[in-house]
């Protein structure tokens, strides 16, 4: 998770960047598995901003899944629209 929560302006900027992204990860019938979180970790390390798509999940279920992904994935939930959601984690500064 970033050191500080993201401000509204930061989230707005990231959502703008996310509009041009294709969903890199999909959440389907299998749900949130260890393999899903491993792939999320790999994508966040490579790109910082990851867009994912929910397949067949209801609105309330998507909100709960996003909160769980942010917590277990140690990333910030930037926002979601429809069946897509954006997650962000700043790359660590090299020592």
C-alpha positions in Angstrom: 0.0 0.0 0.0 1.3 3.5 -0.7 2.7 5.3 2.4 -0.2 7.7 2.4 -3.8 7.2 1.1 -4.2 8.6 -2.4 -5.7 12.1 -2.6 -8.8 12.8 -4.8 -6.5 14.5 -7.4 -4.2 11.5 -7.5 -7.1 9.1 -8.0 -8.5 11.3 -10.7 -5.1 11.3 -12.5 -4.8 7.5 -12.2 -8.3 7.0 -13.5 -7.5 9.1 -16.5 -4.4 6.9 -17.2 -6.4 3.8 -16.6 -8.9 4.7 -19.3 -6.3 3.8 -21.9 -5.4 0.5 -20.3 -6.7 -2.8 -21.4 -7.7 -5.2 -18.5 -4.6 -7.1 -17.7 -6.3 -9.5 -15.3 -9.7 -11.2 -15.1 -11.7 -12.4 -12.1 -13.9 -15.3 -13.1 -15.6 -18.2 -11.6 -12.5 -19.3 -9.8 -12.6 -16.1 -7.6 -9.6 -14.8 -5.8 -7.1 -17.6 -5.7 -3.4 -17.7 -4.8 -2.6 -17.7 -8.5 -4.7 -14.5 -9.0 -2.8 -12.7 -6.2 0.6 -13.9 -7.6 -0.3 -12.5 -11.0 -1.5 -9.3 -9.5 1.7 -8.9 -7.6 3.7 -9.5 -10.8 1.7 -6.9 -12.7 1.9 -4.3 -9.9 5.6 -4.7 -9.7 5.9 -4.2 -13.5 3.4 -1.5 -14.1 2.2 0.1 -10.8 -1.3 0.6 -12.3 -3.4 -2.5 -13.1 -6.8 -2.7 -14.6 -8.9 -5.8 -14.0 -12.2 -7.1 -15.3 -14.9 -9.0 -13.3 -16.7 -11.7 -15.2 -20.2 -12.5 -13.9 -20.0 -10.7 -10.5 -22.9 -8.6 -9.2 -22.4 -5.0 -8.2 -22.3 -5.6 -4.4 -20.1 -8.6 -4.9 -17.6 -6.5 -7.0 -17.3 -3.9 -4.3 -16.5 -6.6 -1.7 -14.0 -8.2 -4.1 -12.3 -4.9 -4.7 -11.9 -4.2 -1.0 -10.4 -7.7 -0.5 -8.1 -7.3 -3.5 -6.8 -4.0 -2.1 -6.2 -5.5 1.4 -4.6 -8.8 0.4 -2.8 -7.3 -2.6 -1.4 -4.5 -0.5 -2.4 -1.9 -3.1 -4.8 1.0 -3.4 -8.2 0.6 -5.0 -8.3 3.6 -7.3 -11.9 3.1 -8.5 -14.2 1.0 -10.5 -16.7 1.5 -13.3 -19.1 -1.3 -14.3 -17.1 -4.6 -14.5 -13.6 -3.0 -14.4 -11.5 -1.8 -11.5 -8.1 -0.1 -11.1 -5.5 -0.8 -8.5 -2.3 1.0 -7.8 0.9 0.4 -5.9 3.9 2.7 -6.2 7.1 0.9 -7.1 9.7 0.9 -4.2 12.4 3.5 -4.6 15.7 1.7 -5.4 18.2 2.0 -2.5 
